[in-house]
Amino acid sequence: MRAMTIYLSDNQNVSDWMRKEMNSILSKRYKMTHLADDMGVHYAKLYRFIKGDNVGSELYDAFFSLYLKRWNS
């Protein structure tokens, strides 16, 4: 079991933090399509989330699973 602590400012929520982390991961070579493939979600769903729309909880689960596996090891 892994534990992770997320520090949020007063006006920030988990979705904002996730968008910030996703945008910091993306680059010219590692695009949103690659992130969607690695997370196992549809590109359109990830695109909607990045742009600020509401999505289902499976995107959150997929992000944290990938985040803990790849960027927090």
LINWO-V776364 format. One record per residue. RES is the residue in one small letter. BURIAL is 1 if it has 24 or more other ideal C-beta (glycine too) atoms within 12 Angstrom, else 0. Layout:
# LINWO-V776364
<<RES:BURIAL> <RES:BURIAL>>
This chain:
# LINWO-V776364
<<m:0> <r:0> <a:0> <m:0> <t:0> <i:0> <y:0> <l:0> <s:0> <d:0> <n:0> <q:0> <n:0> <v:0> <s:1> <d:0> <w:0> <m:1> <r:1> <k:0> <e:1> <m:1> <n:0> <s:0> <i:1> <l:0> <s:0> <k:0> <r:0> <y:0> <k:0> <m:1> <t:0> <h:0> <l:1> <a:1> <d:0> <d:1> <m:1> <g:0> <v:1> <h:0> <y:0> <a:0> <k:1> <l:1> <y:0> <r:0> <f:1> <i:1> <k:0> <g:0> <d:0> <n:0> <v:1> <g:0> <s:0> <e:0> <l:1> <y:1> <d:0> <a:1> <f:1> <f:1> <s:0> <l:1> <y:1> <l:0> <k:0> <r:0> <w:0> <n:0> <s:0>>
